[in-house]
């Protein structure tokens, strides 16, 4: 069932390690993209020329943290790794959006907050709207949303969308497979719906209400309709911090391996060592360090694989099972990224009655805070019993899914740690608005002490410091 759920309703941004070949300048039967991390937080001025002389091509770079993505043949890459100043390098990994369907909501009177009675998730966090009497945020505080972009004309979002949103998807999109992508930095329109849904949970103000309905938001688009590269996501993090956003909301996550990645050719059976994933893993650490020093708090999703993310064997077993059909095999230790990166706020998801969602990842020391992201227990039951049409006709999804904005001016229901994360980002923004600009470390401390219904003992492995509560945060 887990795989079906991931295809149909999960909007978490899923990691994929698929090797690929494209027709860029660095051509050849084994041309691939690789991540390169330098010893210093800078890139040598002659790096691009050096790569070119070795038969490769620099595709993307983030000089602020000394990270680059190159394309080269295997033989060229072995020489690129030897360039002076290179700390580590590995095959690039891509972040993918799964195919998905939506449960759409269309019967709405936009003249008022007509959807409020359906927003059980926002009611839980705001104490049935009581927190709005204490604070709704302001445009003095900005949440940067690194995601699929935003519907810039959505009536529930337009009031809080501030100037400065950006697109990081280059011309051609992922692997040159998205011809509609023109690389325009101003092309931040949402082509998927995920980013708009996230934005609505933060600062929706119209037919639906977000947790902080007067807070400023800005979109940093790193996804089109297909996949994204690590370099695009990290570049967006750096840009958001340079823009001075107070909170960076990242409803995405996946896995890095500290070890080796192997590809087994399904035709020949030949086993190829693709190297390790250390460069990407370290790059996220540097990116978080960079944005934290700039004053931005990073809030991330724990992931939707139902895993104890602190159990390395469980994580590795999951990865090897999940990607076996792609001919991939991993050896080493697997880490959920960026959830395990020091300095971030990692969010698990709950359903009604503060129960851990049946898809949410968890783990002691991994989860920092829990928020409502919806559940799928009824969904699972009705699907397993062959009564899914009944589930839809009775609108049982209203009891466990979360409603928010879409990319077409409307609304849809969804669930995931992706839906929990923006609510934590919104409360962090409310704390900044109430108490003033502060360091990310102090903001985390306030979030964990003032903005939760605390938990104890084993519950900490599921809910971290507790269940998000914006009313308590503002009291």
C-alpha atoms as one frame of an Amber mdcrd trajectory, in Angstrom:
protein
   0.000   0.000   0.000   2.826   2.385   0.762   3.861   2.612  -2.887   0.296
   3.247  -4.061  -0.132   5.986  -1.504   3.096   7.610  -2.620   1.865   7.685
  -6.195  -1.645   8.890  -5.562  -1.650  11.316  -2.678   1.821  11.967  -1.287
   3.205  15.331  -2.297   6.458  15.056  -0.341   9.408  15.722  -2.600  11.113
  12.352  -2.930  14.789  11.687  -3.463  15.883   9.586  -6.445  19.378   8.367
  -7.263  18.656   7.355 -10.854  21.719   7.632 -13.096  21.051   9.432 -16.334
  22.543  10.471 -19.663  21.717  13.566 -21.651  22.802  15.362 -24.758  24.642
  18.316 -23.223  28.043  19.453 -24.407  29.840  16.904 -22.295  28.719  13.927
 -24.358  29.557  10.272 -24.486  28.001   6.952 -23.585  28.742   7.391 -19.897
  28.252  11.148 -19.497  26.625  11.978 -16.153  26.186  14.869 -13.773  28.405
  15.041 -10.706  28.480  17.142  -7.540  31.759  18.778  -6.577  32.529  20.331
  -3.182  35.648  22.427  -2.591  37.759  22.696   0.538  36.782  26.342   0.943
  33.517  28.246   0.631  34.519  29.495  -2.785  35.170  28.195  -6.299  38.545
  28.816  -8.012  38.304  31.350 -10.835  39.765  28.923 -13.358  37.605  25.928
 -12.389  35.236  26.209 -15.354  38.156  26.356 -17.792  39.842  23.393 -16.116
  36.680  21.308 -16.376  36.277  22.277 -20.019  39.863  21.292 -20.807  39.162
  17.860 -19.318  36.124  17.378 -21.555  33.493  18.337 -19.000  31.073  21.190
 -18.463  30.041  23.214 -15.395  26.241  23.132 -15.233  25.536  25.051 -12.018
  27.508  26.593  -9.193  26.924  27.993  -5.707  30.120  29.935  -4.960  28.956
  31.024  -1.500  29.536  27.486  -0.197  32.062  26.191  -2.761  29.677  23.779
  -4.507  29.255  23.013  -8.202  27.547  20.580 -10.521  29.444  19.371 -13.559
  28.730  17.033 -16.444  31.455  14.709 -17.629  32.243  11.227 -18.796  33.482
   8.764 -16.192  37.083   9.101 -17.358  36.894  12.901 -17.348  35.335  12.924
 -13.904  38.177  10.879 -12.439  40.484  13.721 -13.518  38.138  16.475 -12.326
  38.245  14.950  -8.840  41.985  15.608  -8.858  41.662  19.372  -9.482  43.374
  21.363  -6.768  41.016  22.411  -3.989  38.366  19.731  -4.583  37.320  18.209
  -1.263  34.832  15.568  -2.410  32.803  14.643  -5.461  30.120  12.132  -6.352
  27.401  11.384  -8.903  24.627  13.968  -8.628  21.355  12.893  -7.095  18.040
  14.238  -8.238  14.958  15.194  -6.269  11.699  14.057  -7.846   8.030  14.900
  -7.545   5.929  11.726  -7.687   2.971  11.503 -10.020  -0.068  12.556  -8.075
  -3.793  13.101  -8.107  -5.734  15.607  -6.067  -8.980  15.648  -4.165 -10.201
  18.992  -5.422 -12.504  21.414  -3.597 -14.600  23.686  -5.790 -17.809  24.533
  -3.905 -16.527  27.736  -2.322 -17.872  31.225  -1.775 -14.684  33.323  -1.879
 -16.480  36.360  -0.431 -15.662  35.049   3.050 -13.498  32.410   4.721 -15.936
  29.819   3.443 -13.562  26.921   3.963 -12.905  27.523   7.644 -15.220  24.749
   8.844 -13.217  22.287   6.751  -9.848  23.396   8.119  -9.636  21.106  11.120
  -5.852  21.177  10.923  -5.597  24.963  11.205  -8.243  24.969  13.948  -6.122
  22.531  15.968  -3.028  24.700  15.746  -4.763  28.064  16.304  -7.046  26.868
  19.113 -10.095  27.246  16.878  -8.893  30.610  15.635  -8.213  32.127  19.060
  -4.566  32.763  18.155  -5.707  35.222  15.454  -6.836  37.550  18.251  -3.235
  37.587  19.525  -1.378  37.901  16.229  -1.657  37.164  12.517   1.808  38.277
  11.461   2.899  41.150   9.251   4.943  41.927   6.179   7.822  42.894   8.452
   8.517  39.153   8.620   9.098  36.971   5.546   8.917  33.205   5.062  10.885
  31.982   2.047   9.225  28.914   0.513  11.626  26.633  -1.397   9.300  24.491
  -3.444   7.480  24.297  -6.798   6.734  28.014  -6.936   3.438  29.748  -6.243
   0.224  30.811  -7.931   1.023  34.532  -7.961  -2.620  35.466  -8.713  -4.339
  33.196  -6.202  -6.918  35.289  -4.316  -5.948  33.690  -1.009  -2.202  34.252
  -1.491  -1.763  37.480  -3.439  -2.201  39.753  -0.399   0.905  38.356   1.266
   3.131  37.567  -1.707   5.962  40.076  -1.493   8.242  41.189  -4.345  11.409
  39.217  -4.976  10.281  35.648  -5.708  12.761  33.757  -7.898  13.095  30.755
 -10.175  16.140  28.453  -9.996  15.102  25.935 -12.638  17.432  26.458 -15.625
  16.432  26.475 -19.282  15.331  23.006 -20.312  14.527  21.963 -16.754  15.809
  18.732 -15.336  18.182  16.964 -17.714  16.891  19.116 -20.567  13.594  17.213
 -20.526  11.294  20.189 -19.835  11.241  22.406 -22.939   8.737  24.788 -21.358
  11.389  25.871 -18.847  13.135  28.988 -20.144  15.414  29.708 -17.181  13.841
  33.121 -16.552  14.618  34.049 -12.911  11.180  35.669 -12.672   9.328  32.526
 -13.812   8.306  31.397 -10.340   4.747  30.330 -11.236   3.692  27.008  -9.752
   3.282  24.222 -12.338   2.506  21.504  -9.822   0.423  22.817  -6.926   2.626
  21.715  -4.034   4.210  25.123  -3.428   0.867  26.935  -3.489  -0.586  24.413
  -1.035   2.340  25.018   1.312   1.972  28.806   0.965  -1.714  28.621   1.841
  -0.982  26.804   5.093   1.414  29.584   6.041  -0.321  32.764   4.930  -3.616
  31.984   3.219  -6.066  34.835   3.660  -9.358  34.516   1.821 -11.674  31.565
   1.374  -9.127  29.651   3.468  -6.905  30.869   6.272  -3.321  29.982   7.051
  -1.719  29.869  10.490  -0.283  33.383   9.988  -2.706  35.054   7.523  -0.927
  38.411   7.358   2.679  37.188   7.156   4.866  37.988   4.159   5.834  35.124
   1.864   8.261  34.771  -1.044   8.630  31.822  -3.433  11.925  30.247  -4.502
  11.052  27.754  -7.240  13.342  24.734  -7.593  10.901  22.312  -9.233   9.024
  22.343 -12.482   6.883  19.329 -13.264   9.761  16.870 -13.033  12.874  16.693
 -10.852  15.381  19.083  -9.314  19.098  19.055  -8.661  20.733  19.481  -5.272
  22.573  22.520  -6.645  19.314  24.341  -7.458  17.935  23.751  -3.968  21.118
  24.897  -2.273  21.314  27.969  -4.517  17.760  28.829  -3.480  18.646  28.475
   0.203  21.591  30.828  -0.222  19.521  33.337  -2.181  16.713  33.325   0.385
  19.186  33.993   3.183  20.859  36.751   1.163  17.407  38.270   0.692  17.026
  38.406   4.462  14.074  36.035   4.906  13.398  35.198   8.536  12.320  31.596
   7.991  13.104  29.174   5.161  10.359  26.573   4.722  11.406  23.380   2.917
   8.661  20.800   2.474  11.055  18.399   0.826  13.356  15.648   1.873  15.141
  12.514   0.828  18.170  10.393   1.568  21.929  10.677   1.260  24.307   7.778
   1.726  27.601   7.994   3.528  29.069   5.092   1.619  28.974   3.652  -1.874
  26.338   3.673  -4.632  26.381   0.841  -7.165  24.502   0.501 -10.442  23.816
  -2.960 -11.855  23.103  -2.918 -15.579  19.808  -4.808 -16.060  20.953  -6.137
 -19.453  24.584  -7.079 -18.910  24.533  -7.526 -15.142  27.714  -5.468 -14.934
  28.172  -3.790 -11.559  29.404  -0.216 -11.681  30.599   1.738  -8.650  29.053
   5.211  -8.949  31.064   6.526  -6.015  29.686   7.967  -2.803  27.305  10.716
  -1.813  29.556  12.686   0.520  29.689  15.916  -1.514  25.912  16.445  -1.442
  25.694  15.519   2.235  28.402  18.018   3.183  26.963  20.662   0.855  23.666
  20.690   2.756  25.572  21.103   6.015  27.440  24.082   4.566  24.238  25.575
   3.174  22.485  25.362   6.531  25.520  26.889   8.251  25.523  29.726   5.707
  21.848  30.620   5.992  21.887  30.289   9.777  24.756  32.776  10.036  22.737
  35.087   7.790  19.884  34.897  10.314  17.401  32.537   8.630  15.837  29.588
  10.456  15.434  26.461   8.299  12.296  24.321   8.817  12.163  20.964   6.988
   9.906  17.934   6.544  10.757  14.625   8.210   9.599  12.568   5.214   6.756
  10.181   4.425   8.310   6.707   4.436   7.049   5.505   7.871  10.663   4.984
   8.914  12.569   5.324  12.132  15.113   7.636  10.519  17.633   7.030  13.287
  17.749   3.301  12.560  20.441   3.106   9.892  19.696  -0.498   8.966  16.013
   0.288   8.525  16.848   3.260   6.318  19.312   1.294   4.189  16.921  -1.646
   3.824  14.219   0.758   2.664  16.498   2.409   0.123  17.743  -0.862  -1.319
  14.203  -2.193  -1.617  12.825   1.028  -3.052  15.475   1.424  -5.742  16.203
  -2.219  -6.556  14.099  -1.961  -9.690  16.360   0.829 -10.911  19.432  -1.389
 -10.567  20.766   0.589  -7.620  22.371  -0.797  -4.496  23.717   1.130  -1.510
  26.355   0.246   1.044  26.995   2.387   4.115  24.769   4.529   6.297  21.655
   6.324   5.053  20.537   9.712   6.326  17.310  11.631   5.768  18.357  14.978
   4.306  18.065  17.764   5.182  16.186  16.513   8.262  19.330  15.126   9.915
  21.390  18.229   9.113  22.386  20.029  12.340  20.656  23.374  12.859  17.354
  22.687  11.087  13.908  22.224  12.628  12.637  18.784  11.560   8.863  18.311
  11.536   6.839  15.117  11.849   3.162  14.939  10.909   0.097  14.096  12.967
  -3.525  13.370  12.176  -6.536  14.087  14.333  -6.173  13.548  18.081  -2.425
  14.252  17.862  -1.588  10.720  16.719   1.530  10.256  14.576   0.466  10.051
  10.933   0.792   6.527   9.595   3.223   7.693   6.861   5.400  10.054   8.925
   9.057   9.347   9.600  10.141   9.573  13.223  13.058   8.828  15.529  14.638
   9.911  18.819  16.823  12.970  18.299  15.564  13.284  14.721  12.163  14.930
  15.237  12.172  18.419  16.745   8.457  19.254  16.648   5.172  17.823  15.363
   2.375  19.543  13.467  -0.868  18.501  11.826  -0.227  17.153   8.339  -3.167
  14.792   7.967  -3.466  11.021   8.154  -4.382   8.119   5.876  -5.828   5.489
   8.188  -9.354   5.706   6.811  -7.950   6.008   3.315  -5.923   2.818   3.837
  -8.880   0.932   5.285 -11.335   1.809   2.537  -8.798   1.196  -0.201  -7.817
  -2.203   1.224 -11.492  -3.175   1.486 -12.185  -2.155  -2.109 -14.463   0.696
  -0.992 -12.454   3.653  -2.201 -15.366   5.075  -4.214 -17.348   5.123  -0.988
 -14.482   6.916   0.754 -14.691   9.661  -1.869 -18.490   9.851  -2.067 -18.784
  10.194   1.709 -16.014  12.825   1.617 -14.196  10.999   4.394 -10.997  12.723
   3.271 -12.339  15.826   5.024 -11.685  14.038   8.314  -8.028  13.296   7.654
  -6.697  15.363   4.729  -5.644  19.036   4.847  -7.182  21.667   2.599  -5.147
  24.483   1.058  -4.536  26.506  -2.111  -3.726  25.054  -5.531  -1.876  26.377
  -8.574  -5.050  27.171 -10.519  -6.749  29.635  -8.171  -8.641  26.878  -6.370
  -8.033  24.492  -3.493  -7.293  20.819  -2.933  -6.881  18.273  -0.164  -3.542
  16.643   0.580  -1.531  15.045   3.365   2.130  14.644   4.264   4.941  16.039
   6.343   4.931  18.614   3.530   1.656  19.874   4.968   2.963  19.909   8.562
   6.182  21.809   7.856   4.707  25.139   6.669   2.602  25.401   9.816   5.743
  25.313  11.943   7.318  27.897   9.623   4.261  30.110  10.118   4.440  29.949
  13.925   8.167  30.721  13.811   7.274  33.818  11.760   4.625  34.811  14.316
   7.238  34.597  17.075   9.572  36.902  15.129   6.720  39.333  14.558   5.870
  39.353  18.275   9.367  39.429  19.785  11.463  41.004  17.026  14.344  39.772
  14.928  16.490  37.204  16.735  19.092  34.561  16.029  17.880  31.244  14.598
  19.100  29.513  17.760  16.976  31.768  19.969  14.001  31.362  17.658  14.316
  27.578  17.884  14.434  27.822  21.652  11.260  29.941  21.723   9.540  27.588
  19.307  10.282  24.522  21.437   9.441  26.159  24.769   6.487  28.428  23.999
   4.846  27.079  20.857   4.087  23.465  21.807   1.934  21.213  23.880   4.900
  19.355  25.388   5.385  15.591  25.421   7.530  13.227  27.478   9.308   9.912
  27.267   8.860   7.745  24.181   6.549  10.338  22.622   9.593  12.529  22.003
  10.735  10.136  19.282   7.461  10.855  17.464   6.782  14.479  18.342  10.099
  15.945  19.462   9.470  18.824  21.842   5.717  18.584  21.361   2.678  19.427
  19.235   2.618  22.816  17.526   0.298  25.378  19.156   0.239  28.951  17.829
  -2.110  30.142  20.575   0.416  29.157  23.256   3.204  30.756  21.199   1.515
  34.155  21.317   0.086  34.132  24.859
